[in-house]
Amino acid sequence: VVCLVAYHIFFMLFVWSYWKTIFTLPMNPSKEFHLSYSDKESLEREPRGESQQEVLRRAAKDLPIYTRTMSGAIRYCDRCHLVKPDRCHHCSVCDKCILKMDHHCPWVNNCVGFSNYKFFLLFLAYSLLYCLFIAATDLQYFIKFWTNGLPDTQAKFHIMFLFFAAAMFSVSLSSLFGYHCWLVSKNKSTLEVFRAPIFRHRTDKNGFSLGFSKNLRQVFGDEKKYWLLPVFSSLGDGCSFPTCLVNQDPEQASTPGGLNSTPKNENHLFPAKPLRDSQSHLLTDTPSWSETTAKAEKGKVGMSNPALTMENET
């Protein structure tokens, strides 16, 4: 009876997470990242040069973006006519920009991104548990098959096929699930593993990592009761992400006396950008920001990004 109940629980969770992975539409960049009609006309009318750079500066100066292209240009999609948010990529299959795109999965015929990445992880987890459960319960009959302990009927060949199928899927799913667990722990996507995010002054493969616990919460949320259920609980809006290169991570070691290791006469690598309320709390475990820090951040918001150049990127 216990095995039968466990079987139905795993099967229901597997189907539920698989359904959510397939039918959850990938999120697209919000309206603030799209160029206005006048800006589009300016980009099409003006030759490549300072005039186009000025258009992009004006469009991106208040946007929470930190990443650039390989040439140091602002990430702009000429097919969707928008300034790409951080970790956003254009999917050639879906023909649209996907927030925090991980990859386009042919098995679910959908893009895996910010809106359904948690569902995809749970789908892998419950698929693995389901296959392991079938292999474990079928093992005794598989052994009897080789020791001639089963009646000589066609059913014994079904038992052999079921065990081999469950075992092979368990091996493949365990490697894939382990890989994505590693991605979550490092706060990376599959695309960012193959091409590390490029920031204003340098490339940093761990630029979005905030520590294991905060990386986990960014995908699964703050409320642990929803972690194992295929319901959306990820933090943020998918358009902006806290980065350790802009704000100091309290989990990282600080210099004696509570001072930052950065010299006083050295500026931040990037101008501060506004973060959503659901994400800014990931950067600190203290109840609130200090008054001086809040004033400093407020004074920096709205600064234009220097040296922005246009480069079409798909």
N, C-alpha and C positions, 0 to 999 in steps of 0.2 A: 504494500500500500504506500509506504514511504517513497519507494522508487517511482511509483506511478505518479504521485503528487509532484515529486521533483521534476520528473519528465515533463509534465504539463506546465510547470512554472517556467522552466528553461525555454520551452517551446513558445509560450506566450510572450515572454520578454524578447526572445529572438525575433519573432514576427513583428512585434510592436516597434522595436528599434530599427528593423529593416524597412518597415513601412515609413517611419519618420525620416529615415535617410533618403529614401527615394522621393517622397512627395513633399519634402520641405524645400521650398524654392530658395535658391541662393540669394543672399542679400546684395543689392547693388549700392554704389555710393549715393549718399544723400544729395539733395538738390544744391547744397552750398558748394559742392565740388564741381558742378557743371558750369561751363562758361555761359555767360549771358549771350543774347543774340548779337549785341553790338561787339562783344569781344570775339565772337566767332567770325564776324565779318572783318574785323581788324586783322585777325590772324590770316584769313584767306586773301585779303587785299594787300597787306603789306608784305614786302619781301623779307626774307630771313635777316634779322639784324636787331638793332637796338629797339626798334618799334615793337617787334614781337616780344622781346624780353620785357619791355615795359608793361605790355598787356598781361603777361604771365605774373609779373611781380604784383600787379594790382589785383589779380584774381587769387593769388596764393598767399598774400601777406598775412591774412588772419586765419589761415587754415592750419590745423594741427598736423603738419607734415614735417618729417625729418629726413626721409630717404631721398636719394637721387639715383640717376642712371649711372652707368659705368663712366660716362664722360663728364659727370658732375652736373648734368642738366636736370631740371625739374621733370618729374615723371608725368608725362602728358599722353593721353590716349586720343589719337586723331580719329578713331572710329566711333568712340563714344562721346568725343568732344568734352572731356573733363580732365581735371587735374587728379591724378591717381592718389588716393589715400595711401598711407603706409600699409604695406603687406597686401595691397590690392593688385590683381593681375587680370589681364584680358584673356578670357578663355576662347580659343579658336573654334571649339565645338559649339559652345553656347552662344558665341559671338556677342559677348557682353563682359563687362568688368565685374569680377567677383571679389567681395570683401574677404580678406585673409584667406585667399585661395590656397588650398593644399594640393589638390590635383583633381583631374576629371576622371571619375571612376566609371569604367564601362560596365562593371558588374551591377551597379545601381543606376546606370544611365543618368548620372547627375554629377554636378560639380560638388566636391567636398570643400566647404569653406566655413566661414564664421557661423552661419545659421544652422548648420547640421553637422559640424565636426564632432560634437559630443555624441550625437546619435550614431555617427559612424564608429566611434570608439566603442560604444556599448554594443553595437551590432557585431563587431569583431569579438568582443569579450563573451557575449552570450552565444555566439556561434561556436567559439572555442569550447566553452563549458558544455554546450549541447553535444558536440562531437566527442568530447572526452567522456561524457556520461554514457553515450551509446557504446563507445569502445569498451568502457569498463564493465557495463552490464552484459555485453556480448562476449566478453573474454572467456568466461567459463564454457560457453557453448562452442567457441572457436577451438578451445583445447580439446573438448570432447570430439570435435570433428576430426582432428588429427589422430586421436587415440581410438577411433572407431566406436565412440560411446554414444553416437546419435543413430537413430533409426535410418535405414537406407531409403530416404525419400528425397525429393527435389528441394525440400526446405533447407537441407543442410548447405546447399550451394548458396542459398540466399543469405545464410548466416555468415558464410565466408566472405561474400561480397560486401555485406554490411560492415563487417569488422575492418576490412581493408580500406573501404571508402572513408569510414570514420577516422581511422588511424592516419591516413594520408592527409585528410583535411585538417586534422589536429596539428600535424607538423607544420603545414603551410600557414595556418591561421596563427599558431603560436609565434612564428617568426615575424609575421606582419603586425600582430598585436604588440609584441615586444618592441618592435621598431617605433610604432606610434606612441607607446608609453615613454620611450626615450625622447621623442620629439616634444611631448607634453612637458616632461621634466626640464627640458632646455628651452621651452617656449619658442620652438621653431616650427616651420612648416616644411613639407617635402621640397617645395621650390626653393626655400631659403637654405636648405642643405646643399643643393646643387649650385646655387648662386647666393652667396651671403649678402645680406642687405648692405647697401652702400650709403653711408651717411655723408655729411658735408665734407669732412676732412679725411675720412678713412673708411675702410671696410671693416665691419665688426660682426662676426658670426653670432656673437652673444649679446648684441645690442639691445634686444628686447627681453632678455632674461632678467627676472627680478628675484631669483631664488626659488628653490623647489616648491615651497608651500604656496607662494604667490603665483607661480606659474600654473600650479594645479588648480587654484581657485579661479584663475582667469578663464579656464575652460569649463570647470564644473560648477563654479559659483561658491558662494559663502555658506549656503545652507546644505549641510551634509545629508539631510534626509532626501534630497532630490538627486544626489549623485548617481545612484544606481537605477534611476527611473528615466525613461526616454522623454523627458520634459525639458524644455529649454531653460537653462539656468546660468548660462555663461555671462560673464561680466562685460560691460561696455556696450558700445553700439557698432563695433566693427570698423569704424572710420578712423579712430585714433587709439593709440596704444601707449602706455607709459614705457619709457625707456631709461635704462640705467645710465645712459650717456648724457641725459639732460638733467635729471634730478638724482640726487644721491640716494642710493638704496640704504635704508637703515640696517639691513642685514649684513651689509659689507662693513669691514673693519674701518674704523676712523683713526685719525692720528691722535696722539696724546693731547689732552685739553679740549677734546671735542671739536677740533678744527678740521676742516676739509684738507685733503692732501694737495688740492689745487692752490697755487700761490694766489695771493690777493690781487696781484696785478695782471693775472691771466684771466681772460674772459672764458665763458662757457663755449663749448664747441658749437652749440646751436642756440639760437634765440629761443627763449621760453615760449611755448605755445599752450593755448587753453586745452585742458583735458576735461573729459566728461566726469561728472560727479561719481559715477559708478566705477571709474578707473583711477581717479586720483588717490583714492584711499588705499590702493595697492602699493603706493609709494611710501606709505608710512603706517606704523602701527600706533602712533600717538593719537590721543583724542582729537587734536586740532592742530593746525599749522600755527607757528609762532607769528606774532603780529608783524615782526620785521620781515620775515620770509614772505608773508602774504602781500605786504606792500611792495616788496621787490619784484615778486612775480607779477603783480598787477601792473607795475610800471613797464614790464617787458612785453606784456601781451599786446599784440597788434604791430610789433616791429616787423618790417618787411624783410624777407629772406634775401640776403645779398647774393649777387652773381647768379641769378636764376637765368638759365637759357633754355630754349625750347628744343625738345628732341622727341620726335614721334616714336612711340614704343608700343608694341603689341605683345 
